[in-house]
Amino acid sequence: MIIILILSEEQIKVAIELDHLNEQETVSDNYAQKAYNLYNDLHIKPTFNRNSSKILLEGFEFFRNYANIKYLIKWILGILPYVDLFSNTGKLPLTRTQDNFKSYVETILDTYQKELDKINHTIPKKYNMLKPIALQSTKNFCIEILHSIDEYYKGFPAKAYYTFADGLNRNLKNSAFLTNNIIHTSQEMLFYKMRIGTSHTFSNQEMLHIPFELRGIVGTNRYSIPGLPCVYLGSSPLSCWEELNKPDLNTIQTSLFKSNNINYLDISMTPTDFVEELIRNYDAHPQNIITHDIMAYVFLWPLIAACSIRVKNKNDTFKPEYIIPQLLLQFIRDSNDIDGVSYFSTKIDKYTSETSELYRNFAFPVQAVKDKGLCPILQEKFTITTAVPWKVFELYKDSHFCLSPFIGEVKPIEIEFIDGMQLNYSSTDFYKLENFLQNKSILENKNSIPTF
């Protein structure tokens, strides 16, 4: 088993010893040197409000400042254990290594709980952000996830759902850690959708979802219930292409979706992204906010993990990796205040906080059932452009229509299609397609082309 708590007992002991210093007393050479040595031995160092360079210049003298010692102690005993946890055992997405799916999930969740126990037992209660009630709630939810899979395997999908929903409500929703991850949009959000088809250009209606009269062709996917139409969107055309398993670009058509009235459960933050944000925000946010963010992610991780297991046997009709995501979609469908879910792609290996923005996916199930046609509620929530076939886009890709309609510096995001060969996303045709669709939408609005 991987040892997650990389901090040594000696480092923890020294940090606690330093915490006994009184703010009013002068920090001695001995204590300043101890703090300096402790800092140098850390595998991940705090930035000290972006003043790390001063440590190189001042050496141990930097830690004659009592505030710098307190800053170091909080980092070591409060933040670093969780940085280590989500950089190792907590890393996602998961690749199943066992044939027995339930045993695999049980192993993953059991390892996670043991690592939380290790943090809980190693870091003294005074400094530990993980309170006993939070630890127990996390363990309870892990048990509910496994019970849900059990009921599903027994042939009781309804029992599986109620077990899962009860676990969510009792352990997450009532603690506010779930509701805090429900995003209520008020400003315009942009989404993209790709479809494969070359016989004709798809209308905006055809780009929304499979019509009710054709629900028989709605298959099973990670976030879909057979027979229930759903709108699948991506945060970028690149994400859509990846989710379609990289089809021939000459066969795809893409539309832009806009909405300022859509609510969704956001479980799209990868552990890598969370760790980078935690390190970045440690300087900028108050301690209580940092604590809340850590506890929220500790709570949510079992759910995110159970929804982020790659399919082992892609040709099988039944894919157990879809059990929990589909139960979550039912939970959303059963909710009055959630339209859908945002999640990260399981098809990507190397996530950073920058690439996470590109590979975010969304699923919005229909909310009104009709004999035919489309969901009127989702129709009201989105403005959609007519689809653009790739070959048509190529005619424009070197024109001003593929320049960003927004003023501002383009944020550089490095991606890799081939290992070791980085490419700036803004230099790809997918980025140009984003801009083209945004400009197309602006023109359609000016010309008052009806959306439906």
Rosetta blueprint (number, residue, H / E / L):
1 M L
2 I L
3 I L
4 I L
5 L L
6 I L
7 L L
8 S L
9 E H
10 E H
11 Q H
12 I H
13 K H
14 V H
15 A H
16 I H
17 E H
18 L H
19 D H
20 H L
21 L L
22 N L
23 E L
24 Q L
25 E L
26 T L
27 V L
28 S L
29 D H
30 N H
31 Y H
32 A H
33 Q H
34 K H
35 A H
36 Y H
37 N H
38 L H
39 Y H
40 N H
41 D H
42 L L
43 H L
44 I L
45 K L
46 P L
47 T L
48 F L
49 N L
50 R L
51 N L
52 S H
53 S H
54 K H
55 I H
56 L H
57 L H
58 E H
59 G H
60 F H
61 E H
62 F H
63 F H
64 R H
65 N L
66 Y H
67 A H
68 N H
69 I H
70 K H
71 Y H
72 L H
73 I H
74 K H
75 W H
76 I H
77 L H
78 G H
79 I H
80 L H
81 P H
82 Y H
83 V H
84 D H
85 L H
86 F H
87 S H
88 N L
89 T L
90 G L
91 K L
92 L L
93 P L
94 L E
95 T E
96 R L
97 T L
98 Q L
99 D L
100 N L
101 F H
102 K H
103 S H
104 Y H
105 V H
106 E H
107 T H
108 I H
109 L H
110 D H
111 T H
112 Y H
113 Q H
114 K H
115 E H
116 L H
117 D H
118 K H
119 I H
120 N H
121 H H
122 T H
123 I L
124 P L
125 K L
126 K L
127 Y L
128 N L
129 M L
130 L L
131 K L
132 P H
133 I H
134 A H
135 L H
136 Q H
137 S H
138 T H
139 K H
140 N H
141 F H
142 C H
143 I H
144 E H
145 I H
146 L H
147 H H
148 S H
149 I H
150 D H
151 E H
152 Y H
153 Y H
154 K L
155 G L
156 F L
157 P H
158 A H
159 K H
160 A H
161 Y H
162 Y H
163 T H
164 F H
165 A H
166 D H
167 G H
168 L H
169 N H
170 R H
171 N H
172 L L
173 K H
174 N H
175 S H
176 A L
177 F L
178 L L
179 T H
180 N H
181 N H
182 I E
183 I E
184 H E
185 T L
186 S L
187 Q L
188 E L
189 M E
190 L E
191 F E
192 Y E
193 K E
194 M E
195 R E
196 I E
197 G L
198 T L
199 S L
200 H L
201 T L
202 F L
203 S L
204 N L
205 Q L
206 E L
207 M L
208 L L
209 H L
210 I L
211 P L
212 F H
213 E H
214 L H
215 R H
216 G H
217 I H
218 V L
219 G L
220 T L
221 N L
222 R L
223 Y L
224 S L
225 I L
226 P L
227 G L
228 L L
229 P L
230 C E
231 V E
232 Y E
233 L E
234 G E
235 S L
236 S L
237 P H
238 L H
239 S H
240 C H
241 W H
242 E H
243 E H
244 L L
245 N L
246 K L
247 P L
248 D L
249 L H
250 N H
251 T H
252 I E
253 Q E
254 T E
255 S E
256 L E
257 F E
258 K E
259 S E
260 N L
261 N L
262 I L
263 N E
264 Y E
265 L E
266 D E
267 I E
268 S L
269 M L
270 T L
271 P H
272 T H
273 D H
274 F H
275 V H
276 E H
277 E H
278 L H
279 I H
280 R H
281 N H
282 Y L
283 D L
284 A L
285 H L
286 P L
287 Q H
288 N H
289 I H
290 I H
291 T H
292 H H
293 D H
294 I H
295 M H
296 A H
297 Y H
298 V H
299 F H
300 L H
301 W H
302 P H
303 L H
304 I H
305 A H
306 A H
307 C L
308 S L
309 I E
310 R E
311 V L
312 K L
313 N L
314 K L
315 N L
316 D L
317 T L
318 F L
319 K L
320 P H
321 E H
322 Y H
323 I H
324 I H
325 P H
326 Q H
327 L H
328 L H
329 L H
330 Q H
331 F H
332 I H
333 R H
334 D L
335 S L
336 N L
337 D L
338 I L
339 D L
340 G E
341 V E
342 S E
343 Y E
344 F E
345 S L
346 T L
347 K L
348 I L
349 D L
350 K L
351 Y L
352 T L
353 S L
354 E L
355 T H
356 S H
357 E H
358 L H
359 Y L
360 R E
361 N E
362 F E
363 A E
364 F E
365 P E
366 V L
367 Q L
368 A L
369 V L
370 K L
371 D L
372 K L
373 G L
374 L L
375 C L
376 P H
377 I H
378 L H
379 Q H
380 E H
381 K H
382 F L
383 T E
384 I E
385 T L
386 T L
387 A L
388 V E
389 P E
390 W H
391 K H
392 V H
393 F H
394 E H
395 L H
396 Y H
397 K L
398 D L
399 S L
400 H H
401 F H
402 C H
403 L L
404 S L
405 P L
406 F L
407 I L
408 G L
409 E L
410 V L
411 K L
412 P L
413 I L
414 E E
415 I E
416 E E
417 F E
418 I E
419 D L
420 G L
421 M E
422 Q E
423 L E
424 N E
425 Y H
426 S H
427 S H
428 T L
429 D H
430 F H
431 Y H
432 K H
433 L H
434 E H
435 N H
436 F H
437 L H
438 Q H
439 N H
440 K H
441 S H
442 I H
443 L H
444 E H
445 N H
446 K H
447 N L
448 S L
449 I L
450 P L
451 T L
452 F L
